Amino acid sequence: MTGLDTTATRAGVQRVLWVTLGLNLGVSAAKIAVGLLSGSLAMVADGYHSLVDGSNNVIGLIVAAYAFAPPDRGHPYGHRKFETAAAAAIGVALLALAYHVLEGALARVAEPAVPAIGPLNWAVMGVTMAVNLFVSWYEDREGRRLGSAFLVADATHTRADLFVSLGVVATFAAAKVGLAWADPLAAAVIAAVIAVQAVKILISAFNVLTDRAAIDPEPIESLAASVAGVRRVRDVRTRGRGDAVYVDLVVHLDGEVTLREAHEVADRIEEALKAAHPEIVDVVVHPEPAG
């Protein structure tokens, strides 16, 4: 990725995060205020949870200032894993949220409470869900376009928030018809959905941080072997993120070729691999004489 591309990507991620931060703060204030007025603990809790979303946006703004920085002496492979680490933090936050939701469901069973639900509660939650849908769609679209794992992970978090909001609406309906069991049941289902999303995010981040193979080595080996001058290819290794993959491999060449010729073959291999896989950002070729 060129310096210009990196700057544009960083600016794009920051723009998205500023927009979503403003929306999260707005819906949070509305839910907390109306929840306190109506005595709806679920609505107040959902409002505080939106503040957590806002804090994630702030973290993202900080990460975006560093994740797309060019390689330096301390981080010769670049800083993109800063973003992966932030995505993992969101996964942990989701797990904590799932636990909190489940804990709240159990508490509601022990001490049922019926809030004074009015039209304002329904209106605020309706607007909240509309905002969540927009934010989720917007972050996911821009995250994929910009190659930002953090934005895609935060979009997943926002979709989980939509289930939380639906759970709050379910408590409103339950309060109207007197179905006390509906509230804790809905909360338990929400907790399970959030936990599944969290595990998916954490597995994805774990694979990157532990250098799991990013591309199947067989196509890489076949493509490198098709380059003129290559006798055999072995030990293909890949690592990195979906948008930034690093490759290294060993190629066997005619033992009589000059150093310059071996270098030219390595260049052709790199060009071929990057043409076939645009996500590859670096290729290291180790030439050895064919036996």
BAVEX-66175 format. One record per residue (C-alpha): residue number from 1; x, y, z. Coordinates in Angstrom, 1 decimal, padded with zeros to 4 digits. Example, Ala and Ser with C-alpha at 12.3 -4.5 7.8 and 13.67 -1.06 7.14 Angstrom:
BEGIN
+-----+--------+--------+--------+
: seq :      X :      Y :      Z :
+-----+--------+--------+--------+
:   1 :  012.3 : -004.5 :  007.8 :
:   2 :  013.7 : -001.1 :  007.1 :
+-----+--------+--------+--------+
//
This chain:
BEGIN
+-----+--------+--------+--------+
: seq :      X :      Y :      Z :
+-----+--------+--------+--------+
:   1 :  000.0 :  000.0 :  000.0 :
:   2 :  001.4 :  003.4 : -001.0 :
:   3 :  001.8 :  006.3 :  001.4 :
:   4 : -001.0 :  008.1 : -000.4 :
:   5 : -003.3 :  005.1 : -000.1 :
:   6 : -002.4 :  004.7 :  003.5 :
:   7 : -003.2 :  008.3 :  004.3 :
:   8 : -006.6 :  008.1 :  002.4 :
:   9 : -007.5 :  004.9 :  004.3 :
:  10 : -006.6 :  006.4 :  007.7 :
:  11 : -008.6 :  009.5 :  006.9 :
:  12 : -011.6 :  007.4 :  005.8 :
:  13 : -011.6 :  005.3 :  008.9 :
:  14 : -011.4 :  008.4 :  011.1 :
:  15 : -014.3 :  010.0 :  009.2 :
:  16 : -016.5 :  006.9 :  009.8 :
:  17 : -015.6 :  006.8 :  013.5 :
:  18 : -016.4 :  010.4 :  014.1 :
:  19 : -019.8 :  010.0 :  012.5 :
:  20 : -020.6 :  006.9 :  014.5 :
:  21 : -019.3 :  008.4 :  017.7 :
:  22 : -021.8 :  011.3 :  017.4 :
:  23 : -024.7 :  009.0 :  016.7 :
:  24 : -023.8 :  006.7 :  019.6 :
:  25 : -023.6 :  009.6 :  022.0 :
:  26 : -026.9 :  010.9 :  020.8 :
:  27 : -028.9 :  007.7 :  021.2 :
:  28 : -027.1 :  007.0 :  024.5 :
:  29 : -028.3 :  010.3 :  026.0 :
:  30 : -031.8 :  009.8 :  024.8 :
:  31 : -032.1 :  006.2 :  026.2 :
:  32 : -030.6 :  007.1 :  029.6 :
:  33 : -032.9 :  010.2 :  030.0 :
:  34 : -036.1 :  008.5 :  029.0 :
:  35 : -035.2 :  005.3 :  030.9 :
:  36 : -034.7 :  007.3 :  034.1 :
:  37 : -037.9 :  009.1 :  033.7 :
:  38 : -039.9 :  005.9 :  033.1 :
:  39 : -038.1 :  003.7 :  035.6 :
:  40 : -036.9 :  001.3 :  032.9 :
:  41 : -033.7 : -000.2 :  034.1 :
:  42 : -033.3 : -002.1 :  030.8 :
:  43 : -033.5 :  001.1 :  028.9 :
:  44 : -031.0 :  002.9 :  031.1 :
:  45 : -028.6 : -000.1 :  030.9 :
:  46 : -028.9 :  000.0 :  027.1 :
:  47 : -028.1 :  003.7 :  027.2 :
:  48 : -024.9 :  003.0 :  029.1 :
:  49 : -024.1 :  000.3 :  026.7 :
:  50 : -024.2 :  002.9 :  023.9 :
:  51 : -021.7 :  004.9 :  025.8 :
:  52 : -019.5 :  001.8 :  025.6 :
:  53 : -019.9 :  001.9 :  021.9 :
:  54 : -018.8 :  005.5 :  022.0 :
:  55 : -015.7 :  004.5 :  023.9 :
:  56 : -015.0 :  001.9 :  021.2 :
:  57 : -015.2 :  004.7 :  018.6 :
:  58 : -012.7 :  006.7 :  020.6 :
:  59 : -010.4 :  003.7 :  020.8 :
:  60 : -010.8 :  003.3 :  017.0 :
:  61 : -009.8 :  006.9 :  016.4 :
:  62 : -006.7 :  006.4 :  018.5 :
:  63 : -005.9 :  003.2 :  016.7 :
:  64 : -006.5 :  004.7 :  013.3 :
:  65 : -003.8 :  007.3 :  014.1 :
:  66 : -001.3 :  004.5 :  014.4 :
:  67 : -002.5 :  001.4 :  012.6 :
:  68 : -001.8 :  002.8 :  009.1 :
:  69 :  001.5 :  004.4 :  009.9 :
:  70 :  004.3 :  003.3 :  007.6 :
:  71 :  006.9 :  000.7 :  008.8 :
:  72 :  009.6 :  002.0 :  011.1 :
:  73 :  012.6 :  000.7 :  012.9 :
:  74 :  010.5 : -000.6 :  015.8 :
:  75 :  007.8 : -002.1 :  013.6 :
:  76 :  009.4 : -003.1 :  010.3 :
:  77 :  006.3 : -005.0 :  009.1 :
:  78 :  004.1 : -002.0 :  009.7 :
:  79 :  001.5 : -001.3 :  012.4 :
:  80 : -001.7 : -003.0 :  011.0 :
:  81 : -001.8 : -005.5 :  013.9 :
:  82 : -002.6 : -002.5 :  016.2 :
:  83 : -006.0 : -002.7 :  014.5 :
:  84 : -006.2 : -006.4 :  014.9 :
:  85 : -005.5 : -006.0 :  018.7 :
:  86 : -008.3 : -003.4 :  018.9 :
:  87 : -010.7 : -005.8 :  017.1 :
:  88 : -009.8 : -008.5 :  019.7 :
:  89 : -010.6 : -005.9 :  022.5 :
:  90 : -014.0 : -005.5 :  021.0 :
:  91 : -014.5 : -009.3 :  021.1 :
:  92 : -013.6 : -009.3 :  024.8 :
:  93 : -016.0 : -006.4 :  025.3 :
:  94 : -018.8 : -008.4 :  023.6 :
:  95 : -018.1 : -011.4 :  025.9 :
:  96 : -018.3 : -009.1 :  028.9 :
:  97 : -021.6 : -007.7 :  027.6 :
:  98 : -023.0 : -011.2 :  027.1 :
:  99 : -022.2 : -012.0 :  030.7 :
: 100 : -023.8 : -008.7 :  031.8 :
: 101 : -027.0 : -009.4 :  029.9 :
: 102 : -027.2 : -012.9 :  031.3 :
: 103 : -026.6 : -011.6 :  034.8 :
: 104 : -029.4 : -009.0 :  034.3 :
: 105 : -031.8 : -011.7 :  033.1 :
: 106 : -031.2 : -013.8 :  036.3 :
: 107 : -031.6 : -010.7 :  038.5 :
: 108 : -034.9 : -009.9 :  036.8 :
: 109 : -036.2 : -013.4 :  037.6 :
: 110 : -035.3 : -012.8 :  041.2 :
: 111 : -036.7 : -009.3 :  041.5 :
: 112 : -039.3 : -008.6 :  038.7 :
: 113 : -040.1 : -004.9 :  038.1 :
: 114 : -042.6 : -003.3 :  035.8 :
: 115 : -041.6 :  000.1 :  034.5 :
: 116 : -044.1 :  002.8 :  033.4 :
: 117 : -043.8 :  002.4 :  029.7 :
: 118 : -045.1 :  005.2 :  027.5 :
: 119 : -045.0 :  006.4 :  023.8 :
: 120 : -041.7 :  008.1 :  024.4 :
: 121 : -040.0 :  004.8 :  025.3 :
: 122 : -041.2 :  003.2 :  022.1 :
: 123 : -040.2 :  006.2 :  020.0 :
: 124 : -036.7 :  006.4 :  021.4 :
: 125 : -036.1 :  002.7 :  021.0 :
: 126 : -037.4 :  002.8 :  017.5 :
: 127 : -035.0 :  005.6 :  016.6 :
: 128 : -032.2 :  003.7 :  018.4 :
: 129 : -032.7 :  000.6 :  016.3 :
: 130 : -032.9 :  002.7 :  013.1 :
: 131 : -029.6 :  004.4 :  014.0 :
: 132 : -028.0 :  001.0 :  014.9 :
: 133 : -029.0 : -000.4 :  011.5 :
: 134 : -027.6 :  002.6 :  009.7 :
: 135 : -024.3 :  002.6 :  011.7 :
: 136 : -023.9 : -001.2 :  011.2 :
: 137 : -024.4 : -000.9 :  007.5 :
: 138 : -022.2 :  002.2 :  007.2 :
: 139 : -019.3 :  000.8 :  009.2 :
: 140 : -019.4 : -002.6 :  007.4 :
: 141 : -019.5 : -001.1 :  004.0 :
: 142 : -016.7 :  001.4 :  004.7 :
: 143 : -014.7 : -001.2 :  006.6 :
: 144 : -014.7 : -003.5 :  003.7 :
: 145 : -014.0 : -000.7 :  001.2 :
: 146 : -011.1 :  000.7 :  003.3 :
: 147 : -009.8 : -002.7 :  004.4 :
: 148 : -010.4 : -001.9 :  008.1 :
: 149 : -010.8 : -004.9 :  010.4 :
: 150 : -011.7 : -002.6 :  013.2 :
: 151 : -014.7 : -001.0 :  011.4 :
: 152 : -016.0 : -004.5 :  010.3 :
: 153 : -015.7 : -005.8 :  013.9 :
: 154 : -017.4 : -002.7 :  015.3 :
: 155 : -020.2 : -003.1 :  012.7 :
: 156 : -020.7 : -006.7 :  014.1 :
: 157 : -020.8 : -005.2 :  017.6 :
: 158 : -023.4 : -002.7 :  016.5 :
: 159 : -025.5 : -005.5 :  015.0 :
: 160 : -025.3 : -007.2 :  018.4 :
: 161 : -026.5 : -003.9 :  019.9 :
: 162 : -029.6 : -004.2 :  017.7 :
: 163 : -030.5 : -007.5 :  019.5 :
: 164 : -030.0 : -005.8 :  022.8 :
: 165 : -032.4 : -003.1 :  021.8 :
: 166 : -034.9 : -005.7 :  020.6 :
: 167 : -034.6 : -007.3 :  024.0 :
: 168 : -035.5 : -003.9 :  025.6 :
: 169 : -038.5 : -003.6 :  023.4 :
: 170 : -039.5 : -007.1 :  024.4 :
: 171 : -039.5 : -006.0 :  028.1 :
: 172 : -041.9 : -003.1 :  027.1 :
: 173 : -044.3 : -005.6 :  025.5 :
: 174 : -044.0 : -008.0 :  028.4 :
: 175 : -044.8 : -005.2 :  030.8 :
: 176 : -047.9 : -004.3 :  028.9 :
: 177 : -049.4 : -007.8 :  028.9 :
: 178 : -048.0 : -009.1 :  032.2 :
: 179 : -045.7 : -011.8 :  030.9 :
: 180 : -042.9 : -011.6 :  033.5 :
: 181 : -041.0 : -014.6 :  032.1 :
: 182 : -040.6 : -013.0 :  028.6 :
: 183 : -038.0 : -010.5 :  029.8 :
: 184 : -035.4 : -012.9 :  031.3 :
: 185 : -035.9 : -015.4 :  028.4 :
: 186 : -035.3 : -012.7 :  025.8 :
: 187 : -032.2 : -011.5 :  027.7 :
: 188 : -030.8 : -015.0 :  027.8 :
: 189 : -031.2 : -015.4 :  024.0 :
: 190 : -029.6 : -012.0 :  023.4 :
: 191 : -026.6 : -013.0 :  025.6 :
: 192 : -026.1 : -016.2 :  023.5 :
: 193 : -026.2 : -014.2 :  020.2 :
: 194 : -023.7 : -011.7 :  021.5 :
: 195 : -021.4 : -014.4 :  022.8 :
: 196 : -021.4 : -016.1 :  019.3 :
: 197 : -020.5 : -012.8 :  017.6 :
: 198 : -017.7 : -012.3 :  020.2 :
: 199 : -016.2 : -015.7 :  019.6 :
: 200 : -016.1 : -015.2 :  015.8 :
: 201 : -014.3 : -011.9 :  016.2 :
: 202 : -011.8 : -013.3 :  018.7 :
: 203 : -011.1 : -016.3 :  016.5 :
: 204 : -010.4 : -014.1 :  013.5 :
: 205 : -008.1 : -011.8 :  015.6 :
: 206 : -006.4 : -014.8 :  017.2 :
: 207 : -005.6 : -016.3 :  013.7 :
: 208 : -003.9 : -013.1 :  012.7 :
: 209 : -002.0 : -012.5 :  015.9 :
: 210 : -000.7 : -016.1 :  015.9 :
: 211 :  000.3 : -016.0 :  012.2 :
: 212 : -002.1 : -018.6 :  011.0 :
: 213 : -001.7 : -019.3 :  007.2 :
: 214 : -003.5 : -016.5 :  005.3 :
: 215 : -003.5 : -018.2 :  001.9 :
: 216 : -003.6 : -021.8 :  000.8 :
: 217 :  000.1 : -022.6 :  000.0 :
: 218 : -000.7 : -024.9 : -003.0 :
: 219 : -001.8 : -022.2 : -005.4 :
: 220 :  001.1 : -020.0 : -004.4 :
: 221 :  003.5 : -022.9 : -005.0 :
: 222 :  002.0 : -023.7 : -008.4 :
: 223 :  002.1 : -020.1 : -009.5 :
: 224 :  005.7 : -019.6 : -008.4 :
: 225 :  006.7 : -022.9 : -010.1 :
: 226 :  005.3 : -021.6 : -013.4 :
: 227 :  007.7 : -018.7 : -013.5 :
: 228 :  010.5 : -019.2 : -016.1 :
: 229 :  013.7 : -020.4 : -014.5 :
: 230 :  012.1 : -022.0 : -011.4 :
: 231 :  012.9 : -025.8 : -011.1 :
: 232 :  011.0 : -026.4 : -007.8 :
: 233 :  009.2 : -024.6 : -005.0 :
: 234 :  009.0 : -025.6 : -001.4 :
: 235 :  008.3 : -024.2 :  002.1 :
: 236 :  005.6 : -021.7 :  001.1 :
: 237 :  004.5 : -019.7 :  004.2 :
: 238 :  001.9 : -017.0 :  004.5 :
: 239 :  000.7 : -014.9 :  007.4 :
: 240 : -001.1 : -011.6 :  008.1 :
: 241 : -004.5 : -010.2 :  007.7 :
: 242 : -007.0 : -010.5 :  004.8 :
: 243 : -005.9 : -007.2 :  003.3 :
: 244 : -002.1 : -007.4 :  004.2 :
: 245 : -000.5 : -010.8 :  003.6 :
: 246 :  003.2 : -011.6 :  003.8 :
: 247 :  004.7 : -014.5 :  001.8 :
: 248 :  008.0 : -016.3 :  001.9 :
: 249 :  009.1 : -019.3 : -000.1 :
: 250 :  012.1 : -021.3 : -001.2 :
: 251 :  012.7 : -021.8 : -004.9 :
: 252 :  015.3 : -024.0 : -006.6 :
: 253 :  017.1 : -022.6 : -009.6 :
: 254 :  019.8 : -023.8 : -012.0 :
: 255 :  023.0 : -023.7 : -009.9 :
: 256 :  024.8 : -022.0 : -012.8 :
: 257 :  022.6 : -018.9 : -012.9 :
: 258 :  024.2 : -015.6 : -011.8 :
: 259 :  023.1 : -013.6 : -008.8 :
: 260 :  021.6 : -011.0 : -011.1 :
: 261 :  019.6 : -013.7 : -012.9 :
: 262 :  018.4 : -015.2 : -009.6 :
: 263 :  017.3 : -011.7 : -008.5 :
: 264 :  015.3 : -011.3 : -011.7 :
: 265 :  013.5 : -014.6 : -011.2 :
: 266 :  012.6 : -013.5 : -007.7 :
: 267 :  011.2 : -010.3 : -009.0 :
: 268 :  009.1 : -012.2 : -011.6 :
: 269 :  007.8 : -014.5 : -008.8 :
: 270 :  006.8 : -011.5 : -006.7 :
: 271 :  005.1 : -009.8 : -009.6 :
: 272 :  003.1 : -012.9 : -010.5 :
: 273 :  002.0 : -013.5 : -006.9 :
: 274 :  000.9 : -009.9 : -006.3 :
: 275 : -001.0 : -009.8 : -009.6 :
: 276 : -002.9 : -013.0 : -008.7 :
: 277 : -003.4 : -012.0 : -005.0 :
: 278 : -003.7 : -008.2 : -004.6 :
: 279 : -003.8 : -008.7 : -000.8 :
: 280 : -000.2 : -009.8 : -000.8 :
: 281 :  002.0 : -006.8 :  000.3 :
: 282 :  005.4 : -008.5 :  000.6 :
: 283 :  007.1 : -011.5 : -000.9 :
: 284 :  010.5 : -012.9 :  000.2 :
: 285 :  012.0 : -015.4 : -002.1 :
: 286 :  014.9 : -017.6 : -000.9 :
: 287 :  016.8 : -019.0 : -004.0 :
: 288 :  018.7 : -022.2 : -003.7 :
: 289 :  020.6 : -024.3 : -006.3 :
: 290 :  018.7 : -027.2 : -007.7 :
: 291 :  020.0 : -030.6 : -006.7 :
+-----+--------+--------+--------+
//
